[in-house]
Amino acid sequence: GNFSKSIFSSIWNIVLGIIVSIYLLIDKEKFMALGRKIITSIFSEKRAQRIMELVQRSDSIFGRFLGGKILDSFIVGVIAFIVLTIVKMPYSLLVAFIVGVTNIIPFFGPFIGAVPSFLIIFFESPIKALWFLVIILILQQVDGNIIGPKILGDSLGISSFWILFSVLVSGKLFGFIGMIIGVPLFVLIYSIFKEIIENRLKEKGLPVETKEYLDK
């Protein structure tokens, strides 16, 4: 009974989320205009313009990252399904779905998806489960070095360390959702701090390039 209740609750939340999203998209321009109206009435003109610029920047960063990551994960899922079907791997569709969905998470996604997929295949065929790990490792390298960079490009603008850091911290604070939105959220915060620091350096007549501050 509790399991059925949980399933129906999850389905209802998904349906409700879709309905709300449709209504938001229909009145998107109206809500945006209302937001500008409220911000302009509360803050000074200069401060209101700054807030709107940050909102637009947030929309751009989150839109590029999440949209690109979803497309990347879809391609990875399709490739996984084709390869697993060719090698006659059991539960190819289910495993490919798990791999595609978890691939949305940077760094840890392929490994998170590989664990349950490995166990599913292992109970059917231990040998094929080992081959599955090899396939996932190759696919992860192809995605990380070819597919991902082609789709996302240089939209992040931060090093691999900061990506790892943002996933770990946001995942600890907000769970699974935090691991997905942690990277674009950190990129937004990083861009704001970078802009403030570079403006202060320019005011002092100092270089803004980080390499200029390396010990020579």
N, CA, C and O of each residue as an XYZ file, in Angstrom:
864
protein
N       0.807     -1.207      0.000
C       0.000      0.000      0.000
C       0.847      1.268      0.000
O       0.580      2.209     -0.746
N       1.881      1.275      0.856
C       2.770      2.442      0.899
C       3.522      2.623     -0.414
O       3.725      3.743     -0.882
N       3.938      1.479     -1.010
C       4.651      1.544     -2.286
C       3.745      2.118     -3.374
O       4.168      2.974     -4.151
N       2.493      1.645     -3.430
C       1.541      2.150     -4.421
C       1.264      3.631     -4.218
O       1.155      4.390     -5.180
N       1.151      4.034     -2.956
C       0.923      5.440     -2.646
C       2.094      6.294     -3.121
O       1.901      7.383     -3.662
N       3.301      5.791     -2.915
C       4.494      6.524     -3.345
C       4.540      6.652     -4.863
O       4.876      7.712     -5.391
N       4.202      5.566     -5.567
C       4.213      5.592     -7.031
C       3.197      6.590     -7.566
O       3.522      7.413     -8.422
N       1.968      6.522     -7.065
C       0.920      7.428     -7.535
C       1.242      8.883     -7.184
O       0.929      9.796     -7.948
N       1.870      9.089     -6.022
C       2.258     10.443     -5.629
C       3.312     11.001     -6.585
O       3.252     12.169     -6.971
N       4.272     10.163     -6.960
C       5.319     10.601     -7.892
C       4.729     10.919     -9.260
O       5.081     11.925     -9.877
N       3.827     10.054     -9.733
C       3.180     10.289    -11.029
C       2.374     11.589    -11.001
O       2.407     12.367    -11.955
N       1.647     11.818     -9.899
C       0.847     13.035     -9.776
C       1.735     14.272     -9.770
O       1.391     15.278    -10.391
N       2.879     14.216     -9.075
C       3.801     15.354     -9.045
C       4.329     15.668    -10.439
O       4.461     16.835    -10.808
N       4.632     14.622    -11.218
C       5.119     14.822    -12.587
C       4.042     15.473    -13.441
O       4.304     16.444    -14.151
N       2.817     14.929    -13.368
C       1.703     15.493    -14.145
C       1.437     16.935    -13.746
O       1.260     17.800    -14.604
N       1.408     17.197    -12.437
C       1.170     18.550    -11.948
C       2.271     19.503    -12.401
O       2.000     20.645    -12.772
N       3.518     19.025    -12.367
C       4.640     19.843    -12.821
C       4.526     20.206    -14.290
O       4.829     21.335    -14.678
N       4.088     19.250    -15.118
C       3.905     19.514    -16.544
C       2.803     20.542    -16.774
O       2.952     21.451    -17.591
N       1.688     20.390    -16.042
C       0.570     21.332    -16.190
C       0.998     22.748    -15.802
O       0.721     23.704    -16.527
N       1.674     22.879    -14.657
C       2.137     24.194    -14.209
C       3.120     24.791    -15.206
O       3.073     25.989    -15.488
N       4.013     23.956    -15.741
C       5.006     24.432    -16.718
C       4.328     24.962    -17.976
O       4.753     25.973    -18.535
N       3.277     24.283    -18.421
C       2.550     24.731    -19.614
C       1.936     26.107    -19.384
O       2.047     26.992    -20.232
N       1.282     26.286    -18.225
C       0.677     27.584    -17.918
C       1.734     28.678    -17.795
O       1.506     29.811    -18.219
N       2.881     28.347    -17.222
C       3.964     29.330    -17.105
C       4.486     29.732    -18.473
O       4.758     30.907    -18.716
N       4.627     28.761    -19.371
C       5.118     29.056    -20.719
C       4.112     29.889    -21.509
O       4.498     30.766    -22.282
N       2.825     29.615    -21.315
C       1.796     30.372    -22.028
C       1.837     31.855    -21.645
O       1.725     32.728    -22.506
N       2.000     32.132    -20.341
C       2.018     33.516    -19.851
C       3.429     33.992    -19.535
O       3.617     34.848    -18.670
N       4.420     33.443    -20.231
C       5.815     33.760    -19.939
C       6.096     35.254    -20.052
O       6.683     35.845    -19.146
N       5.681     35.868    -21.159
C       5.960     37.287    -21.370
C       5.279     38.151    -20.307
O       5.845     39.138    -19.837
N       4.063     37.767    -19.939
C       3.328     38.524    -18.928
C       4.036     38.465    -17.584
O       4.153     39.482    -16.900
N       4.512     37.277    -17.196
C       5.221     37.132    -15.921
C       6.537     37.902    -15.929
O       6.926     38.493    -14.922
N       7.226     37.890    -17.087
C       8.485     38.635    -17.191
C       8.241     40.133    -17.049
O       8.978     40.828    -16.350
N       7.190     40.628    -17.725
C       6.861     42.049    -17.619
C       6.463     42.417    -16.191
O       6.826     43.486    -15.698
N       5.714     41.530    -15.525
C       5.312     41.773    -14.145
C       6.524     41.819    -13.222
O       6.591     42.644    -12.312
N       7.485     40.920    -13.466
C       8.706     40.911    -12.663
C       9.495     42.199    -12.830
O       9.970     42.771    -11.849
N       9.637     42.662    -14.083
C      10.339     43.928    -14.327
C       9.622     45.087    -13.639
O      10.260     45.975    -13.074
N       8.287     45.069    -13.693
C       7.488     46.131    -13.083
C       7.723     46.197    -11.579
O       7.900     47.276    -11.014
N       7.722     45.028    -10.937
C       7.918     44.987     -9.482
C       9.326     45.434     -9.103
O       9.506     46.222     -8.174
N      10.325     44.925     -9.829
C      11.718     45.277     -9.536
C      11.955     46.767     -9.735
O      12.617     47.407     -8.918
N      11.411     47.327    -10.827
C      11.585     48.753    -11.116
C      10.920     49.624    -10.058
O      11.420     50.701     -9.734
N       9.789     49.161     -9.518
C       9.078     49.953     -8.507
C       9.778     49.932     -7.148
O       9.658     50.880     -6.372
N      10.504     48.855     -6.860
C      11.145     48.710     -5.548
C      12.532     49.334     -5.519
O      12.889     50.006     -4.551
N      13.322     49.118     -6.576
C      14.720     49.544     -6.580
C      14.911     50.777     -7.467
O      14.039     51.148     -8.253
N      16.089     51.399     -7.310
C      16.447     52.514     -8.178
C      16.661     52.002     -9.597
O      16.810     50.800     -9.815
N      16.676     52.907    -10.546
C      16.803     52.499    -11.956
C      18.104     51.737    -12.198
O      18.114     50.727    -12.903
N      19.201     52.222    -11.613
C      20.492     51.567    -11.804
C      20.494     50.177    -11.174
O      20.970     49.218    -11.781
N      19.960     50.069     -9.952
C      19.921     48.779     -9.266
C      18.970     47.809     -9.969
O      19.244     46.611    -10.042
N      17.858     48.325    -10.483
C      16.901     47.481    -11.205
C      17.528     46.914    -12.480
O      17.318     45.747    -12.810
N      18.300     47.742    -13.198
C      18.969     47.266    -14.404
C      19.990     46.185    -14.071
O      20.156     45.220    -14.817
N      20.672     46.360    -12.940
C      21.659     45.364    -12.512
C      20.986     44.030    -12.182
O      21.488     42.968    -12.551
N      19.860     44.091    -11.490
C      19.127     42.873    -11.136
C      18.635     42.164    -12.391
O      18.746     40.942    -12.494
N      18.096     42.912    -13.341
C      17.606     42.310    -14.580
C      18.751     41.702    -15.386
O      18.579     40.676    -16.044
N      19.916     42.341    -15.331
C      21.077     41.790    -16.042
C      21.495     40.459    -15.429
O      21.852     39.528    -16.151
N      21.452     40.363    -14.096
C      21.792     39.111    -13.422
C      20.752     38.023    -13.711
O      21.093     36.848    -13.851
N      19.478     38.430    -13.799
C      18.428     37.462    -14.135
C      18.643     36.906    -15.537
O      18.531     35.700    -15.756
N      18.950     37.785    -16.479
C      19.207     37.344    -17.856
C      20.449     36.465    -17.936
O      20.485     35.493    -18.690
N      21.471     36.818    -17.148
C      22.683     35.996    -17.121
C      22.380     34.617    -16.555
O      22.864     33.612    -17.077
N      21.580     34.561    -15.488
C      21.191     33.280    -14.896
C      20.435     32.432    -15.901
O      20.695     31.236    -16.040
N      19.497     33.058    -16.601
C      18.715     32.336    -17.606
C      19.617     31.774    -18.695
O      19.427     30.645    -19.147
N      20.602     32.569    -19.116
C      21.520     32.127    -20.170
C      22.388     30.959    -19.706
O      22.542     29.973    -20.426
N      22.960     31.070    -18.491
C      23.852     30.024    -17.981
C      23.093     28.728    -17.740
O      23.522     27.662    -18.184
N      21.969     28.816    -17.039
C      21.191     27.611    -16.741
C      20.609     27.010    -18.011
O      20.582     25.790    -18.172
N      20.141     27.875    -18.919
C      19.547     27.380    -20.160
C      20.554     26.644    -21.030
O      20.271     25.560    -21.539
N      21.748     27.248    -21.200
C      22.774     26.615    -22.032
C      23.267     25.306    -21.421
O      23.435     24.304    -22.117
N      23.496     25.334    -20.102
C      24.044     24.135    -19.474
C      23.031     22.996    -19.432
O      23.315     21.892    -19.896
N      21.845     23.262    -18.874
C      20.852     22.201    -18.713
C      20.337     21.706    -20.065
O      20.161     20.505    -20.268
N      20.096     22.649    -20.996
C      19.652     22.243    -22.332
C      20.703     21.400    -23.041
O      20.393     20.367    -23.635
N      21.953     21.858    -22.970
C      23.035     21.104    -23.608
C      23.272     19.763    -22.952
O      23.535     18.771    -23.631
N      23.177     19.729    -21.616
C      23.414     18.482    -20.883
C      22.313     17.464    -21.149
O      22.585     16.268    -21.251
N      21.068     17.933    -21.262
C      19.962     17.021    -21.562
C      20.129     16.432    -22.965
O      19.928     15.234    -23.166
N      20.497     17.279    -23.936
C      20.739     16.781    -25.295
C      21.898     15.797    -25.307
O      21.829     14.752    -25.954
N      22.964     16.134    -24.588
C      24.128     15.245    -24.498
C      23.740     13.904    -23.893
O      24.149     12.854    -24.390
N      22.955     13.934    -22.824
C      22.540     12.695    -22.155
C      21.612     11.865    -23.039
O      21.668     10.635    -23.023
N      20.762     12.537    -23.807
C      19.877     11.822    -24.735
C      20.693     11.080    -25.791
O      20.415      9.923    -26.106
N      21.702     11.763    -26.333
C      22.566     11.128    -27.341
C      23.314      9.948    -26.735
O      23.421      8.889    -27.355
N      23.830     10.131    -25.522
C      24.542      9.044    -24.841
C      23.610      7.865    -24.603
O      24.002      6.714    -24.796
N      22.372      8.144    -24.184
C      21.408      7.076    -23.954
C      21.082      6.310    -25.228
O      20.979      5.084    -25.205
N      20.918      7.024    -26.341
C      20.629      6.375    -27.633
C      21.805      5.511    -28.080
O      21.620      4.378    -28.525
N      23.018      6.058    -27.957
C      24.207      5.293    -28.339
C      24.337      4.044    -27.470
O      24.637      2.958    -27.966
N      24.106      4.214    -26.161
C      24.176      3.071    -25.246
C      23.159      2.001    -25.636
O      23.477      0.812    -25.632
N      21.946      2.417    -25.970
C      20.910      1.452    -26.358
C      21.312      0.699    -27.629
O      21.137     -0.517    -27.713
N      21.848      1.417    -28.614
C      22.244      0.777    -29.877
C      23.365     -0.230    -29.640
O      23.309     -1.361    -30.123
N      24.393      0.197    -28.883
C      25.539     -0.683    -28.629
C      25.120     -1.898    -27.808
O      25.505     -3.024    -28.122
N      24.334     -1.675    -26.763
C      23.900     -2.781    -25.901
C      22.995     -3.752    -26.654
O      23.023     -4.956    -26.398
N      22.196     -3.231    -27.580
C      21.342     -4.101    -28.389
C      22.175     -4.947    -29.354
O      21.893     -6.126    -29.569
N      23.198     -4.326    -29.927
C      24.059     -5.052    -30.868
C      24.774     -6.207    -30.180
O      24.878     -7.298    -30.740
N      25.270     -5.969    -28.958
C      25.997     -7.021    -28.235
C      25.046     -7.938    -27.456
O      25.483     -8.812    -26.708
N      23.729     -7.722    -27.647
C      22.687     -8.552    -27.025
C      22.792     -8.553    -25.497
O      22.755     -9.597    -24.847
N      22.923     -7.346    -24.955
C      22.970     -7.187    -23.508
C      21.549     -7.265    -22.941
O      20.640     -6.666    -23.517
N      21.329     -7.970    -21.849
C      19.969     -8.047    -21.275
C      19.489     -6.691    -20.765
O      20.286     -5.877    -20.298
N      18.186     -6.456    -20.856
C      17.549     -5.222    -20.386
C      18.187     -3.976    -21.011
O      18.455     -2.993    -20.318
N      18.426     -4.028    -22.318
C      19.131     -2.937    -23.008
C      18.413     -1.606    -22.855
O      19.053     -0.589    -22.584
N      17.092     -1.593    -23.023
C      16.335     -0.346    -22.952
C      16.390      0.258    -21.546
O      16.625      1.457    -21.392
N      16.174     -0.569    -20.526
C      16.205     -0.095    -19.145
C      17.582      0.440    -18.773
O      17.705      1.512    -18.181
N      18.603     -0.309    -19.123
C      19.978      0.100    -18.791
C      20.351      1.386    -19.518
O      20.960      2.279    -18.928
N      19.987      1.484    -20.804
C      20.295      2.695    -21.577
C      19.571      3.905    -20.987
O      20.114      5.010    -20.970
N      18.347      3.695    -20.505
C      17.589      4.780    -19.877
C      18.287      5.263    -18.602
O      18.412      6.466    -18.376
N      18.739      4.324    -17.777
C      19.445      4.673    -16.535
C      20.737      5.434    -16.848
O      21.048      6.439    -16.209
N      21.478      4.941    -17.835
C      22.740      5.581    -18.221
C      22.493      6.998    -18.729
O      23.230      7.922    -18.386
N      21.447      7.166    -19.552
C      21.147      8.486    -20.099
C      20.719      9.481    -19.043
O      21.176     10.624    -19.048
N      19.846      9.064    -18.135
C      19.336      9.967    -17.096
C      20.443     10.391    -16.133
O      20.580     11.575    -15.825
N      21.223      9.439    -15.663
C      22.277      9.770    -14.686
C      23.426     10.548    -15.328
O      24.202     11.196    -14.626
N      23.539     10.488    -16.654
C      24.610     11.213    -17.332
C      24.432     12.723    -17.227
O      25.366     13.479    -17.496
N      23.226     13.170    -16.834
C      22.991     14.606    -16.650
C      23.893     15.163    -15.546
O      24.268     16.336    -15.576
N      24.238     14.310    -14.568
C      25.110     14.744    -13.474
C      26.558     14.774    -13.954
O      27.063     13.742    -14.396
N      27.243     15.908    -13.887
C      28.652     15.972    -14.302
C      29.537     15.081    -13.430
O      29.263     14.875    -12.248
N      30.591     14.565    -14.030
C      31.611     13.762    -13.351
C      31.096     12.413    -12.849
O      31.550     11.364    -13.307
N      30.146     12.440    -11.906
C      29.743     11.222    -11.233
C      28.592     10.493    -11.916
O      28.307      9.340    -11.593
N      27.928     11.160    -12.856
C      26.764     10.583    -13.510
C      26.980      9.193    -14.100
O      26.220      8.274    -13.794
N      28.012      9.020    -14.948
C      28.239      7.699    -15.551
C      28.476      6.605    -14.512
O      28.046      5.467    -14.698
N      29.158      6.946    -13.422
C      29.440      5.944    -12.394
C      28.197      5.633    -11.561
O      27.974      4.487    -11.171
N      27.380      6.675    -11.290
C      26.140      6.452    -10.546
C      25.209      5.549    -11.349
O      24.572      4.656    -10.790
N      25.129      5.780    -12.653
C      24.265      4.960    -13.494
C      24.819      3.568    -13.734
O      24.064      2.622    -13.961
N      26.148      3.443    -13.683
C      26.764      2.141    -13.968
C      26.512      1.126    -12.850
O      26.411     -0.071    -13.117
N      26.412      1.592    -11.604
C      26.266      0.668    -10.471
C      24.963     -0.126    -10.538
O      25.017     -1.355    -10.547
N      23.781      0.524    -10.584
C      22.547     -0.278    -10.666
C      22.440     -1.057    -11.965
O      21.903     -2.165    -11.985
N      22.951     -0.482    -13.057
C      22.909     -1.185    -14.348
C      23.759     -2.447    -14.301
O      23.360     -3.492    -14.814
N      24.933     -2.347    -13.683
C      25.811     -3.504    -13.543
C      25.122     -4.611    -12.741
O      25.190     -5.785    -13.103
N      24.455     -4.220    -11.645
C      23.778     -5.221    -10.814
C      22.624     -5.884    -11.565
O      22.402     -7.088    -11.436
N      21.893     -5.090    -12.351
C      20.777     -5.646    -13.123
C      21.279     -6.703    -14.101
O      20.701     -7.783    -14.222
N      22.369     -6.370    -14.799
C      22.917     -7.304    -15.795
C      23.612     -8.472    -15.109
O      23.585     -9.594    -15.616
N      24.235     -8.219    -13.958
C      25.006     -9.252    -13.259
C      24.135    -10.452    -12.895
O      24.566    -11.598    -13.023
N      22.908    -10.187    -12.442
C      22.025    -11.291    -12.060
C      21.596    -12.121    -13.266
O      21.167    -13.265    -13.120
N      21.716    -11.542    -14.450
C      21.383    -12.265    -15.672
C      22.612    -12.971    -16.239
O      22.542    -14.130    -16.647
N      23.757    -12.244    -16.260
C      24.990    -12.811    -16.809
C      26.190    -12.049    -16.260
O      26.425    -10.915    -16.679
N      26.958    -12.629    -15.339
C      28.141    -11.946    -14.781
C      29.162    -11.553    -15.847
O      29.772    -10.488    -15.753
N      29.354    -12.396    -16.854
C      30.315    -12.073    -17.913
C      29.879    -10.828    -18.678
O      30.686     -9.936    -18.937
N      28.602    -10.774    -19.036
C      28.098     -9.609    -19.759
C      28.141     -8.360    -18.888
O      28.300     -7.251    -19.399
N      28.002     -8.530    -17.583
C      28.090     -7.385    -16.674
C      29.483     -6.766    -16.719
O      29.626     -5.544    -16.677
N      30.508     -7.611    -16.803
C      31.883     -7.107    -16.920
C      32.090     -6.406    -18.251
O      32.749     -5.368    -18.314
N      31.523     -6.976    -19.325
C      31.615     -6.331    -20.637
C      30.872     -4.990    -20.626
O      31.271     -4.038    -21.297
N      29.809     -4.938    -19.868
C      29.058     -3.684    -19.756
C      29.927     -2.575    -19.163
O      29.882     -1.435    -19.624
N      30.719     -2.911    -18.137
C      31.606     -1.912    -17.542
C      32.615     -1.395    -18.560
O      32.932     -0.206    -18.571
N      33.119     -2.276    -19.410
C      34.063     -1.867    -20.455
C      33.378     -0.922    -21.441
O      33.946      0.096    -21.837
N      32.146     -1.273    -21.834
C      31.393     -0.437    -22.780
C      31.123      0.945    -22.190
O      31.277      1.957    -22.874
N      30.718      0.986    -20.909
C      30.434      2.257    -20.251
C      31.685      3.110    -20.138
O      31.628      4.327    -20.316
N      32.818      2.480    -19.843
C      34.076      3.220    -19.736
C      34.436      3.863    -21.069
O      34.842      5.025    -21.113
N      34.288      3.112    -22.152
C      34.579      3.647    -23.483
C      33.597      4.759    -23.837
O      33.991      5.805    -24.351
N      32.307      4.522    -23.555
C      31.284      5.523    -23.861
C      31.501      6.803    -23.065
O      31.287      7.904    -23.573
N      31.923      6.653    -21.820
C      32.169      7.824    -20.981
C      33.332      8.646    -21.540
O      33.291      9.876    -21.513
N      34.366      7.974    -22.046
C      35.502      8.677    -22.641
C      35.090      9.403    -23.925
O      35.514     10.531    -24.177
N      34.266      8.741    -24.722
C      33.785      9.362    -25.959
C      32.930     10.586    -25.640
O      33.048     11.623    -26.292
N      32.071     10.456    -24.633
C      31.206     11.568    -24.246
C      32.023     12.713    -23.656
O      31.815     13.874    -24.006
N      32.952     12.384    -22.761
C      33.739     13.417    -22.095
C      34.690     14.162    -23.008
O      34.993     15.330    -22.766
N      35.166     13.503    -24.059
C      36.175     14.117    -24.928
C      35.647     14.571    -26.287
O      36.283     15.387    -26.953
N      34.494     14.051    -26.704
C      33.992     14.381    -28.045
C      32.575     14.970    -27.994
O      32.356     16.116    -28.387
N      31.613     14.163    -27.502
C      30.211     14.575    -27.554
C      29.945     15.783    -26.651
O      29.401     16.793    -27.098
N      30.335     15.670    -25.369
C      30.089     16.747    -24.410
C      30.684     18.084    -24.826
O      29.960     19.078    -24.883
N      31.992     18.143    -25.122
C      32.588     19.422    -25.530
C      31.966     20.013    -26.790
O      31.865     21.233    -26.913
N      31.546     19.159    -27.733
C      30.929     19.658    -28.966
C      29.591     20.338    -28.680
O      29.258     21.348    -29.298
N      28.828     19.778    -27.740
C      27.499     20.314    -27.435
C      27.582     21.490    -26.467
O      26.987     22.540    -26.708
N      28.326     21.313    -25.366
C      28.399     22.354    -24.344
C      29.382     23.457    -24.703
O      29.230     24.602    -24.278
N      30.399     23.097    -25.495
C      31.400     24.082    -25.875
C      32.111     24.632    -24.665
O      32.475     23.885    -23.756
N      32.314     25.959    -24.648
C      32.974     26.619    -23.516
C      31.962     27.369    -22.662
O      32.269     28.414    -22.089
N      30.735     26.817    -22.583
C      29.677     27.518    -21.853
C      29.950     27.606    -20.361
O      29.420     28.495    -19.694
N      30.772     26.699    -19.817
C      31.030     26.715    -18.382
C      32.064     27.769    -18.014
O      31.819     28.592    -17.133
N      33.199     27.754    -18.667
C      34.214     28.759    -18.399
C      34.936     28.582    -17.083
O      35.566     29.524    -16.602
N      34.864     27.381    -16.473
C      35.573     27.119    -15.231
C      36.352     25.822    -15.373
O      36.080     25.020    -16.266
N      37.328     25.618    -14.484
C      38.180     24.440    -14.563
C      37.449     23.201    -14.046
O      36.390     23.298    -13.427
N      38.038     22.038    -14.312
C      37.446     20.774    -13.875
C      37.367     20.688    -12.350
O      36.449     20.077    -11.804
N      38.336     21.306    -11.666
C      38.321     21.285    -10.202
C      37.062     21.940     -9.657
O      36.423     21.409     -8.749
N      36.700     23.109    -10.219
C      35.535     23.826     -9.724
C      34.240     23.082    -10.056
O      33.268     23.165     -9.306
N      34.224     22.360    -11.170
C      33.059     21.542    -11.503
C      32.894     20.443    -10.456
O      31.796     20.214     -9.948
N      34.003     19.766    -10.141
C      33.982     18.718     -9.124
C      33.564     19.292     -7.768
O      32.748     18.701     -7.060
N      34.123     20.434     -7.419
C      33.810     21.088     -6.143
C      32.320     21.436     -6.059
O      31.679     21.184     -5.039
N      31.775     22.013     -7.129
C      30.372     22.435     -7.112
C      29.428     21.246     -7.028
O      28.396     21.322     -6.362
N      29.772     20.140     -7.700
C      28.922     18.941     -7.641
C      28.923     18.354     -6.237
O      27.869     17.969     -5.730
N      30.096     18.278     -5.600
C      30.199     17.709     -4.263
C      29.432     18.544     -3.237
O      28.659     18.002     -2.446
N      29.644     19.863     -3.250
C      29.013     20.732     -2.260
C      27.502     20.788     -2.464
O      26.742     20.615     -1.511
N      27.062     21.029     -3.696
C      25.621     21.141     -3.950
C      24.912     19.809     -3.746
O      23.759     19.778     -3.316
N      25.602     18.697     -4.055
C      25.017     17.388     -3.814
C      24.837     17.114     -2.332
O      23.846     16.513     -1.918
N      25.803     17.561     -1.532
C      25.702     17.392     -0.080
C      24.571     18.236      0.499
O      23.883     17.805      1.424
N      24.377     19.440     -0.043
C      23.376     20.358      0.500
C      21.968     20.065     -0.011
O      21.001     20.137      0.747
N      21.856     19.732     -1.311
C      20.524     19.627     -1.925
C      20.232     18.265     -2.546
O      19.202     18.094     -3.199
N      21.123     17.295     -2.354
C      20.850     15.957     -2.858
C      20.990     15.839     -4.366
O      21.830     16.498     -4.979
N      20.149     14.982     -4.961
C      20.247     14.682     -6.393
C      20.032     15.929     -7.249
O      20.760     16.150     -8.217
N      19.035     16.745     -6.895
C      18.764     17.968     -7.653
C      19.964     18.909     -7.581
O      20.303     19.565     -8.565
N      20.602     18.973     -6.418
C      21.771     19.823     -6.262
C      22.916     19.403     -7.158
O      23.665     20.248     -7.649
N      23.062     18.104     -7.379
C      24.133     17.617     -8.257
C      23.886     18.026     -9.709
O      24.825     18.134    -10.497
N      22.611     18.253    -10.057
C      22.285     18.653    -11.429
C      22.454     20.156    -11.621
O      23.048     20.594    -12.606
N      21.933     20.949    -10.681
C      21.964     22.408    -10.844
C      23.193     23.042    -10.212
O      23.402     24.248    -10.343
N      24.018     22.238     -9.520
C      25.170     22.789     -8.805
C      26.161     23.485     -9.710
O      26.672     24.551     -9.369
N      26.440     22.892    -10.862
C      27.450     23.465    -11.764
C      27.003     24.816    -12.329
O      27.746     25.789    -12.197
N      25.817     24.921    -12.956
C      25.420     26.246    -13.459
C      25.248     27.273    -12.358
O      25.510     28.455    -12.577
N      24.807     26.847    -11.161
C      24.684     27.777    -10.041
C      26.049     28.315     -9.638
O      26.202     29.509     -9.382
N      27.042     27.428     -9.584
C      28.395     27.864     -9.232
C      28.966     28.779    -10.322
O      29.640     29.762    -10.015
N      28.696     28.456    -11.600
C      29.178     29.297    -12.704
C      28.610     30.708    -12.581
O      29.314     31.686    -12.831
N      27.335     30.813    -12.194
C      26.716     32.130    -12.015
C      27.407     32.901    -10.899
O      27.775     34.061    -11.081
N      27.586     32.258     -9.735
C      28.252     32.913     -8.607
C      29.688     33.274     -8.970
O      30.170     34.357     -8.639
N      30.364     32.354     -9.653
C      31.755     32.572    -10.073
C      31.861     33.780    -11.003
O      32.783     34.586    -10.876
N      30.910     33.904    -11.944
C      30.951     35.014    -12.903
C      30.727     36.350    -12.207
O      31.316     37.358    -12.599
N      29.880     36.371    -11.177
C      29.619     37.613    -10.441
C      30.863     38.055     -9.674
O      31.254     39.221     -9.732
N      31.483     37.116     -8.955
C      32.707     37.444     -8.210
C      33.831     37.851     -9.160
O      34.591     38.776     -8.876
N      33.927     37.147    -10.294
C      34.974     37.478    -11.273
C      34.798     38.892    -11.807
O      35.773     39.628    -11.962
N      33.561     39.271    -12.088
C      33.277     40.612    -12.599
C      33.623     41.679    -11.565
O      34.197     42.712    -11.908
N      33.274     41.432    -10.288
C      33.571     42.399     -9.225
C      35.079     42.577     -9.057
O      35.578     43.699     -8.970
N      35.798     41.453     -9.011
C      37.257     41.508     -8.813
C      37.938     42.202     -9.976
O      38.824     43.031     -9.766
N      37.534     41.874    -11.219
C      38.173     42.475    -12.390
C      37.880     43.973    -12.476
O      38.749     44.744    -12.882
N      36.670     44.396    -12.101
C      36.353     45.833    -12.110
C      37.205     46.592    -11.102
O      37.648     47.707    -11.377
N      37.439     45.990     -9.927
C      38.270     46.649     -8.915
C      39.725     46.727     -9.363
O      40.409     47.718     -9.109
N      40.190     45.679    -10.029
C      41.559     45.707    -10.541
C      41.724     46.770    -11.623
O      42.751     47.446    -11.686
N      40.702     46.915    -12.480
C      40.758     47.928    -13.535
C      40.775     49.327    -12.944
O      41.464     50.216    -13.444
N      40.005     49.517    -11.863
C      39.994     50.820    -11.200
C      41.367     51.174    -10.633
O      41.726     52.350    -10.560
N      42.137     50.156    -10.230
C      43.478     50.372     -9.696
C      44.542     50.364    -10.786
O      45.725     50.543    -10.496
N      44.136     50.159    -12.035
C      45.080     50.137    -13.143
C      45.946     48.892    -13.172
O      47.063     48.923    -13.690
N      45.443     47.798    -12.622
C      46.185     46.547    -12.551
C      45.651     45.557    -13.584
O      44.491     45.642    -13.988
N      46.505     44.609    -14.013
C      46.051     43.603    -14.989
C      44.989     42.687    -14.399
O      44.971     42.439    -13.193
N      44.102     42.186    -15.255
C      43.016     41.314    -14.796
C      43.276     39.849    -15.104
O      42.582     38.979    -14.577
N      44.263     39.556    -15.949
C      44.567     38.180    -16.297
C      45.255     37.465    -15.132
O      46.200     37.992    -14.545
N      44.774     36.263    -14.801
C      45.320     35.517    -13.662
C      46.792     35.183    -13.863
O      47.569     35.168    -12.908
N      47.176     34.913    -15.122
C      48.565     34.527    -15.405
C      49.560     35.630    -15.058
O      50.745     35.364    -14.854
N      49.067     36.884    -14.993
C      49.948     37.999    -14.648
C      50.368     37.951    -13.190
O      51.314     38.632    -12.793
N      49.671     37.148    -12.385
C      49.968     37.078    -10.950
C      50.726     35.809    -10.571
O      50.894     35.517     -9.387
N      51.182     35.056    -11.566
C      52.021     33.898    -11.300
C      53.424     34.360    -10.926
O      53.907     35.378    -11.421
N      54.062     33.608    -10.057
C      55.435     33.943     -9.672
C      56.351     33.714    -10.872
O      56.309     32.667    -11.519
N      57.160     34.700    -11.145
C      58.080     34.611    -12.291
C      59.521     34.631    -11.799
O      60.449     34.566    -12.604
